[in-house]
Amino acid sequence: MNQAGINNFSGKRVWVVGASSGIGETCAQNLLLAGAKVALSGRRVERLIEIAKIAAANQSLIIPVDVTNPLEITAAYKTILDNWGGIDLLLFVSGVYIPIRANDLTSEAAEKTINTNLLGPMRTVAAVLPNMLKAGSGHIAIVGSVAGYSGLPKALTYGPSKAGLINFCETLYFDLLPQGISVHMISPGFVATEATATNDFEMPALITAKQAATEILQGIQKGEFDIHFPKRFTRFLKFLRILPYPLYFWIVRRFVKI
C-alpha cells in the first residue's frame, strides 16, 4: 500500500515551520511560486516578512513561533485554522545544530538540542494531527538529517535528536498510512546553510539549499516516505549502517578527521 503524494501544490495550504532561513526559507519560496498558500513560521520575523513579499494577496500568513514553546505552537495553528480552516501539508524544518564532542558535553546543550530538534516536531505534529485524522487526509513532512543514521564525530547531541526523529517518522507511518495521512521523512546530507557554515571540516557532497528544496518538494509530490539526498552520499551512509561496528568505526575514522 503506497501513500499519497501531492500532484500540484497550487492552492494547497502549507505550514512551513522553520521558514526564516536555509532549507525552510527556500522551500517556502518555491511553494509560494508554485501557487500554494503558505503559513510562514520561524523566530526571525523580519525574514518571514521578506519571504512573504513574493506572495500574492491572501497567499501567505506570517506567524512567528518558537517550537520550544507549546503555547506558541497551539496559538500559531489556531491562527491558521481561523484563516484557512486547516492545512494540507505540515513541513517542519526548524532545528538547531551545535557541534559537540564528549569533552564539551553539557546538560544545557543536550536539552536545547532535544527540545528543538525532537520535541519541537512532536509538539507540532500533536497540534495538527487531530484535524488531519478527522479529515482522513493530509501530509506530515519532517526534516531530519543523515546524522541520525549512525553515531558520527561532533554530533553528540545533534545525532541522537535526529535518530529520534527517524524512529518518530517510522512509527507515524505505521499509524497514519491506514488513516489516509502521508508521512515524509527527510534526511539531507550536508547543505550549505548558516548552521553548516560553522563546521571546521570538509563536508562531502555539499549541496545548496535550492537543491535541497527541490529534492524535498519532488519527494513529497511523489508520495515518498524516505526522502534522502544527495544519493551518492546518503546511500554510502545507509550502507555503513549494516556493517559490523569494528569496520564501521574504522571507516569513519579513516575518512573523518577526529
N, C-alpha and C positions, 0 to 999 in steps of 0.2 A: 504494500500500500504506500503510494507516494503522496507527499504533502503538496499542497497547492502553492503556486508561485503567484507573482503579480505581473500580468501581461503588460499592463500600461500604468504608469504612475500618475497619469493625468487625472486630476480630480480626487485622488486618494488623499486621505487625511493621515499625515505622518507626524509623529512626535520624535524629534531628534534631541536626545539628552546628551549634552557634551558638544553642542554646535558652535561653541565660541572659538575653536581652534582646531588645527590639524585635520585629521580624517573626518571628524564630525562636521567641521565647517565646510569642507569640500563636498561631503555627501549632501548637506543641506542645500548648498548652492545648486548642485546637479538636480536635486529633486524639485527645487523651485523652477529651474529652467525646463524641467520635464512636465511642468504643469500641476505638480502636487500642491496640496495645501499643507504647509509645514509650520508646526509649532516649534519655535527655536528656544531651547533651554540651555543654560550654562551659567557660569558665575560672572562672566565679563559682559555686562550689559552693552557697553559701547560696541563690542564686536558683533553682538546679535543685531544691533541696530544697523550696522554696516551691511550685514548679510541680507537683512530684510529689504534693503533698498532696491534689490533686483526683482523683488516680488511685485506682482500686480495688486490692485486693490483687493482687500479681503482675502489675500492668498496666504498670509502669514500671521502668526501670533508671536509676540516676544514675551517669554515667561522665564525670568531669571529663577534659577533653582540651585540649591546646594544639596547634592544627593546624600549627604550625611545627615540631613535633617528630614525626618519622616513627615513632619507637618508641612514643610515646603513642597514635598513631592505630592502629597494629598491635595494641597491647595492648587498646585500647578495643573494637576489632572482635572480638578473641578472646573478650572478656567476653560480648559479645552472642551469639556462636556457642555458647559454653558454656551459656548460659541459654536461648536460643531456637532455636538451630540455623541461624540465618540471618536475613536481612531481606527484606522485600518492597519497601521504599522507602527510599532514601537521600535525605534532604532537607538539602542543605548551604546554610547561611545565613550562616555565620561570615564576618566581614570587618572591615577597618579603613578608616576614611576620614580622610585628612589633607589638608585644603585647602592646595594649594601652587601658587604662581606661580613663574615661571622664576628670579626673583631670590632665591627661598628654597630652591631645589633642593639637596638633599644626597644623597649616595650612601646614607646611613643610612636616610633616609625612603623612598627608592626601594626599597631591599632589604626593609624592613619591610612595605611595601605589597604588593610582588610575592610575598614569602614567604607572606603570609597569604591574599591575595585570589586568587592564581593557583596557586601551588604547593600551598597548603592543600587546595583541592578536588581537584587532580590526585593528591595523595598518598592522599586518602580514597577516591577512585574506584578507584585502583590496588589498594587493600586489599580492596574489596568485589567487584570485577569477577570474579575467578576463580570464586567460588561462584555468582554470577549466571549466568555463562556455562555453568557445569556444569549448572545447573538449567534453563537456557534460558528464564528469565523474570526479571522484576524491573523496578524503576523507579529512575532516577537523575535527581534534580531539583536544579538548581544556581541559586542566586540571584545574579544579576549586577547590572547597572544600565544604564539608558539612557545613562549617561555613557560606555559602551563603544561607542555608535553612531558618534560623531564627536568630534573634539577640542573641548573646552569649557574656558573660563577656570576657574582654580583646581582643575583636575583633572589636573595634570601627571603624577602618578604613579598616581592612582586610575583615571583614564580608561583608560590603557593596560592596567592589570591587568584591567579589566572587558572591554576589547576582546579581550584574550587569551582570556577565558572564553567569549565568543561563538564564537570560532573553535574552541575546545576542544569546546564543546557541538555545534556543527555537524558536526565530524569524528566525534565519538562517535555521533551519529545515523546517519551513513553506515555506520559499522562495526557498530553494535549492532542496528539495525532488523531485518536479516535473521536475527538470532540471538534474537529474541523479547524483547529488552530495550528498554524505552521510555526516552527521554531528554526531559527537560523543561527548556528554557532560560527562565529567569525574569528579566525586565527591568523592575523597578519604576521609576517616576518618583520624585518627592520624597515620602518617607514621614516622618511625624513620629516620630522616634526620638531617642535620646541622641546619636547621631552627627550627624544633621542639625541638631540644636539649636545646634551650633557655627557654623552658617552665618550670615554677616552680610549676606545679601542676601534679597530676596523670592523665595520658592520657589513657582513657578506650579503650580496644580493639586495642592496639597499634600493628601495623604490620611492617614488614621490607620493604625496597624499592624493594627488589626482589619479594616479594609477590604482592606489588602494581603493578609492571611492568607486572607480569603475568596476573593479572586481567584486566589491560588496553588492552594489546595486544589480549587477548582472546575475550574481548568485541568488539574490532574493527573487528576481524575476523568474529564474528557472526553478525555484522551489527547493534549492539545495539546502540540506541541513549543515553539512560540513563545508564551509567556505574558507579555504586556506590559500595563501599566496605569499610570495611568488612560488610557484610549484617546484622550481628547480632547487629551492631551499627547503620548503616545508616537507617535501617528500623525503628528503635526506634525513630531516629530524624525526619524521614518523618512523623511518627505518631504524634509527638509533634506539627508539623506544623498545624494540623487540630483542635487542642484543643483551647478552649476559652483562651484569654490572662491571666486571673487570674490563671487558672490552669497551663498554660504553665510556667508562671513566678514562681509559687510555686514549680513546679517540678525541674526547672533549679536551683533555689536557694537551693533546698534540696540536689541536687547531685553535685553541683559545689561550690567550696569554694569561696565566694565573700567577 
